Amino acid sequence: MKAFILDRYKKESALRFGDMPEPVLGQDDVLVEVHSAGLNLLDSKIRDGEFKLVLPYRLPLVLGHDVAGVVVRVGANVRRFMPGDEIYARPRDGRVGTFADFIAINEADVALKPKNLTMEEAASIPLVGLTAWQVLVERAKLKKGQKVLIHAGSGGVGTFAIQLARHLGATVATTTSAVNAELVKNLGADVIIDYKTQDFEKILSGYDVVLNSLAGDTLQKSLNVLKSGGKLISISGPPGPDFAKAQGLNWFLKQAIRLLSFGIRRKAGARRISYSFLFMRADGEQLSKITSLIEAGIIRPVMDLTFPFEATNEALAYIETGRSKGKVIVKLR
């Protein structure tokens, strides 16, 4: 099968377009013919080697973390899906590889595609949808009447998280550029901060939750908008001890990660704010709940550009510019 392959870790390098063996189908797996695949900065970070210590992939590796396609074969133990089903998924870590003609996915990671979405639209959802769900619903337990700040509101996670937070009944603030203000307003943002001309930490206060996806000093500044008992949840790091434990890392790496997050955890603790890092996980059951919200018209996909499969490297370069609004997709069929 044709695929985009990572042969060695190298910053901003091109993936190799070549041939790979068709995936081996396990007893609990579905074999999916890929129709569309979503791109994420996680793909670029893995390619650059940023996760090689905590996600020990064996190279060569096919990248890609979002998929929409059709089931063509099922394993002996599979009961929820059958050939011909249209599905979407975020395959679990260790089994990614949606930049290819086919991928084998554990059925626990898969959900039926929303009936009202195209394959391209469906491929834009899994990673960002599950990330927003696990931050806002699972960890933050966001409730009606609470206030949440969602950074980078026009990005993939941001556009989904704004809609989900609004559905949960929260007051939503977001940071974005002026050119994207109308987009985030239409998604449900109540307070819009132009990060180029305004300091969010001087304008906002008394917030219950912050979803951070940015690097630099944004994490530290976010402490200033939270009230005592608030929650600062970051998907861009630094990871904490809980992440190291969940990944089963060795003692040395556990200590190194503990040190990485020590500063922000100490500052948060002094203000009675909880800090945590979230590295989203695959979950077909949660994705099915997201499907219900999409089919009910509560959440809609926000997409920027769709590239042909052969232009996957160009699509990766585009998302790395940071200028995309919503998700970028490659189309195979």
N, C-alpha and C positions, 0 to 999 in steps of 0.2 A: 504494500500500500504506500501511497505518497504521504509524506509528513514533513514538518519543519523540525529539525533536529538540532539539539545543543550538544556539540562534541566536547567542548571545554569551556570552563568559566572564563569570561572575558568581558569587561565593561564595554557596553555599546557595540558589541560585535553582532554580526548578522547570523541568524540561524541558517543551517544548511537545508536546502530543499532536496530531499532524496527519498530513497526507499527504505522501509522498515517492515519487519514481519508483521502479519496480522496478529492482533492480540490473542493470547490464549484465554479461552473462556472457562472461568471457574464455575463450580456448582452453584454458587450464589450470585452469579453475574448475569448481566444482560449485555449482549454485543450490540452496539449502537452504530448505525451508519450516520456519520456526522453531516448535518446539513449546514449548520452555522456554528461559529465559535466566538465567544466574547473575549476581548483582550483586557488585561488588567496590569497595573504596575507591578503586581506580584510576579508576573512572568518576567518582566525586565529585571527585577531584583534577584530572582533566581539565576537568570542568565549571567548577571554581573557577579555572582558568587556571594551575595550578601547573606544568604541563608545556608551556605554549604556546611556550616558546623552544626546547625540544628535541624536541617532537612537533608540528611545524607543520601542524596540520590546517586544512583550508579549511572555514569555516562557511558554511551550516548543516551540522551533523554529527549523525549518528545514533550514540548511545553504545551500549555493551554489548560485553563481552569474552569471554563464555562462551555456548555454544549447544549444544543438542541438538535434532535434528530429522530430517527426511526429505529425501533428495535428490530433486528434481523434474526437474532437467535437468542435463546435463553438457556441457562444452566439447569441441571436436574432438580435443584431445590427451589427454583424461582416459582412463586405462586402469584405475584401481584402484577406481572406484565407478561405480554405475549407478543410474538412477531407481528409487526404492523402498527404497534402502539407508537404514537408520537409523544416523545418525552423531553424533559430537560433536566439538567443536573449540574452540580459542582462535584466532580469526582474527589474522593478523599485524598489527602496527602499520601505520597508514595505511589499513587496510581493515576496521576494526572496524564494529560496527553491528548487534548482535544484538537490540536493543530494537526489533524491526520484524517484519513478517510474513515477509519473505524476506531472505536475505543471500547474496551470491556470495563463495565462499572458494576460495583456491588449494588444489588437492587435496593439496599437500604438507603442509598444516596440519591435515588431517582424518584421523580414525580412525573405524573402525566402533564404534558404541556397545556397551559391555559388555552381553552378553545378559541378565545377571542384574540390571540396573538399569532403573528407570523413566526416562522422559524427564527428569523433575524431578531425580532423583538424578544422572543423567548430566551434566546442565547444571551441577551443583555442582562438577565435578571439574577441567576442563581448566586454568584459570589456576593454581589452587592446587596441583594435581598436578604440572604442569610446573615451577612455581617450586620446589617441594620437591625434585623430581628433579634440576633443574639446580644447586641448592645442594648437596645431599647426595651425589649420585652423580657428577655431572659435575665440579663444582669442588672440593668437599671430599674426594671419593674416600673417603668414610667406610667404614671397615673393621670387621670383627668384633672386638670387644674394646675399641674406642675409646669415648670419652665425648663426648657432644654435649649442649649446652644449647640448647633451643628455646624462645625467648620467646613469650609469648601463646599457650600451648598449646591454649586452647579456641577460638581463632579459625580462620578458614578454612584458612590455610596451616599453622597449628600442628597442627590435628587430623590433617591428612594427613601432615605431616612426622614426627610422633611414630610413626605406624604404619610409615612407610617406614624410619625409622632403626631401629626395633625389628626389622624384617625383615632389615635389613643386619647385625644382630648387635651394635649399639652399646648402651651404657648410656645411657639417656635421662633428662635432667633437664628440667623445664619450669617456667615461671612462670605462675601463674593465680590466680584468687581461690578462696577456700575452697569457695564454692558449686559450683565446677566441678571440684573435686579428684577426685571419683568418675569423672567423664567422662574426664579425661586418664589416670587410673589404668587404666581399662578399655581405653583405646587402646594402652596399653603403656608409659606413663611410669614410670620406676623411682624418681625423686626428684621430689617436688612442692614447689615453693616458693610460699607464699602471699605475693604481692607487696604485699599491704596490711599485713602484720604482720612480714614477714621481709626481710632484705637478702640477696639471692642471692649477692652478691659476697663476703659474709662466711661463707657456708656452703659454697660450691662452690670447688674448686681442682683444678688438674691436668687440665683439660678439653682435648680436642683440637680441638673445633669449637664455635662459637657461631653460631646462625642468629638474627639480630636483625631484628625487624619493628617495633620501637617507636622513638618519637622521644625527645627529652629527653636525660637523662644516662645512659640505659641503655647506650648504645654505649660510652661511656668506662668505665663500671663493668664491662662485659663483658671488658675487657682483663684484669681482675684474676683471672678464673676460668680463663684460658687458660695452658697451659704454654708454654715456649719451643718455637717451631716450630708453634704452634697457628694456627688460621685463624678470623678474625672475618669473617663474610660477612653483609652487611646488605642487605635488600631495601627499606629505607625511607630510605636515603641516609646520608651525603652521597655523591653519585656521584663517581667518580674519573676520572683521565685515560683509562683504558681504555674507559670508557663514552663519553666525549666522542669518542674516535677511532672507535669502532664506529658512533656515530650520524652521523658525518661532519660534525660541527659546525665552524663557522668558527673562526678563530684566537682571536678575542675570547672566545667562549663556552668554548673549550678552556681558556684561561687562567683564566677565572672559575671553572670547575668544578675545575680543579687547586687553586685557592686554597680552595674550599669544603671539600675533603677533606684539605688539607695537615696540619691539626692532628692528626686521628686517624691518618693514615698515618705521621706522624713519631713519635707516641707508640707506635704498634704496632711500628714498626721498631726503636725503642730497646729493646723487649722481645723482639725476634726473633719477632714475630707478624706474620702477613700479614693485611692488611685489604683487602677488595674489596667493591664494590657490584655487586649483580646485578639487572638489569632483564630479567625473563624474556622469552623469545622463543617464538613459535609453532613447533611441531615435531610433525607427525603421527606420525613414527616413534617418538619417545619416548612419545607418547600411546598408541600401540599396545602398548608395553611395560607401561604403566600398566594398560591394559585387561586384560592377562594376569594381573596381580596382583589386580585386582578380581574377575575371573571365578574365580580360584583361592581367593577368600575371604580373602586376605592383607590387603587394604585395603578398608575400607567407607566409603561417604560419610557425612558427619556434616552434617545439615541442621537448620536452625532453623525458619524460617517460609517458606511459599509464599504469594505474593500473586497476585491476578489481574493480568493485563497492564495493565489500566486504572489500577492502583494502583502503577505503577512509581515515581512520585515519593515515595509514602509508603514504599515498600520501601527506596529510597535513604536517606531520612531515618532509617529504623530502623537500617540498618547504620552510619550515622554516629554513633549513640549509643555504639557500642563494646560493646553488651551482647549481641550475637548470639553464639550457640554454633554454630560451623560456618558453613555457607553459607545465604544467603537467595536465593530463586528467584522469578522471575515466570513464570506459566504462560499461554501463549497458546492452546494447543489441548489 
